[in-house]
Amino acid sequence: MKILKSVIIAATILVFTFSQTEAIAQQNNRKVRIANIEIDSAYIKEYNVALAEHAKVAVQMEPGVLALQAVYDKAHPTKVTVFEVYASEQAYQQHLKTPHFLKYKNGTLKMVKSLKLVEVAPIAIEIKPELMN
């Protein structure tokens, strides 16, 4: 009985350790970046609508798109920052081929004055669970 209990405890620890290791490995495979975008002031409202629609559809429809969060600088509304998290490089490459991404990209070409993509690595990304709904 004592041996069985020890085996069960050891198995539980092993499963927990494996699942934690697997979660860390998945996080390490993620593609995380920031897009710094400058918009032509004549198109701010139109661009914001297109970006919001694109982000919503991408997160809802694509399992590999984990987060697309967009904000603009209140002091400089033409400056937009998008925080992007993809499950992997492959998920990102698939995202680039989707109809909703192509609609967004082609539909906003004339609106974008500049685009700088910055590859980043997460230190801490915490989101309250109730905000995930």
N, C-alpha and C positions, 0 to 999 in steps of 0.2 A: 504494500500500500504506500509506504514511504517512497519507494523507487518510482512508482507511478506518479505520485504527486510531484516529485522532482522533475520527471520527464515532461509533465504537463507545464510546469513553470518554465522550464528551459525552452519548450516549444513556443510558449506564449511570448517570451522575450525575443526569440529568434524571429517570429512573425512580426512583432512590433518593430524590431530593428530593421528588418527587410523593408517593411512598408515605409518607414521613415527614410531609409536610404533611397528607395525608389522615388519618393516625393522630392527629395533633394535633387536627384538625377533629372527628373522632369523639369524642375525649376531651372537647372543649369542649361537645359536645352532650349529654353525659351528665348525668343528674340524680343528684346526690349529696346525701344528707341523713342526719341523725341523729334518731332517735326516742327521746325520753326518756319512759319509761313508769313509772308507779308502780302496783304491783299490790296488791290487798287481800291481807293476810297469810294469810287463810284459803284462798287459791287459788294460792299460790306454785307448788307442785308441778304442779298441773293446768295452770296457765298456761305454765310452762316446757315441758311436754310439747307443748302445742298450738303454741307458737311454734317449737320445734325442728322439729316435723313440717311446719309451714307453710314455714319457710325451706328445708328440704331439698327439698320438692316444687317450690317456686317456682324455685329455682336449677336443678334438674334438668329441669323441663318448659318453662320460659320462656326463650327465647334472649335476650330483652331484660332479664332480671334477671341482672345480672352478679355481684352479691354481696349477701347478707343475713347479717350477722354480729351475733350477739346475746350480750351479757354481762350479768351482774348484779354489783352492788356487794357484795363480801363482808361489809362492815360493815353494810350495809343491803340485805338480800336482796330487799326489795320494790321496789328501784330497778333497773330494767332499761334498758339502752341498746342500740339496734339501729342498726348502720351499714348504710345501704342505697345500692347503686349500680345505676342503671338505664341502659340504652344511650341512652335519650332520654326526653323528657317523654311521648311517645306510648307507649313501652314501659311506662312507669309507669301511664299511664291504662288500658292493656290489662290490666295486672296487677291493677288494682282490680276488674276485672270477672270474674276467673277464679273457678271454683268453690272452689278451695283457699283463695284469699284470703277469699272471702265466708264460708266455713266457719270460718276462723280469726277473722275480725272479729266475726261474729255469735255465735260460740261463746265468745268471751272478753269480751264487753261487760260482763257483771256483775263480772268480775274486775279490770277496769282502773279505778283511782281517778282517774288523770290521764294525759294524753297531750300531749306538746309535740313538734311537728315542727320541726326546725331545718334550713333549707336551707344547705348549706355548699359551698365550692369547694375542691377538692383542691390541696394544695401538693406532697405526695409520698405516693404509695401504693405501697409495695413489698412484694411477697410472694415468698418463695422458691418456685421452680418446683415443687419436690417437695411443697410443701404444696397445690398445685393439684390433686393427684390424690386 
